[in-house]
Amino acid sequence: MAELTLTTFLTLDGVMQAPGGPGEDTTGNFPHGGWLVPHADADMGMTMVDIFSKADAFLLGRTTYDIFAAHWPRGTGADDPIAQKLNSLPKYVASRTQSTFSWSGSSLVRDVAKEVVELKKRFPREIQVHGSCGLAQTLIEHDLVDEYRLLIFPVILGSGKRLFGSGTIPASLTLVSSSTTSTGTIVSVYRRAGSLRTGSFALD
């Protein structure tokens, strides 16, 4: 049975909105789109190629799906390993407003909390979530993410959509690996480790 993994780009203060360009997501009049681009390097590229190599399918929120569908089917080159995966593998789209999608291999997921469990039974390796802030909140709320892959960039924005919002359920995670790219981006992999554990340093 597949695991569900979530890969996302974050600022130091946890913002994941519009990393790749000004027009990606301007919700809330977000003015900082494209904050990732100056920090992209070969290390980041190799990291993403490795992550995509493990995918059997993708689960995407509607906004991220639309961004990907406008980019990856065209002009990427037949030898691009990320394009190959995205264009050829099944893509499941979480949407309340649209039921049909033009990108090859795309289909609707209407009730994420119920359908993800069944989707995982169809594949042997990974169903990957990339970006997809709204979808991520639902997955986190229902404890459906098996592994987090967080690329944390040396940027502070102060506003924007965050991965772990106010509705996040407290939980413990285990750090599996961590590395740093040439531009100072921290690539960390975490797995679920059960409910939150607390303690005290009080002397009495």
Secondary structure, 3 states (H helix, E strand, C coil): CCEEEEEEEEECCCECCCCCCCCCCCHHHCCCCCCCHHHCCHHHHHHHHHHHCCEEEEEEEHHHHHHHHHHCCCCCCCCCHHHHHHHHCCEEEECCCCCCCCCCCEEEECCHHHHHHHHHCCCCCEEEEECCHHHHHHHHHCCCCCEEEEEEECCCCCCCCECCCCCCCCEEEEEEEEEECCCCCEEEEEEEEEECCCCCCCCC
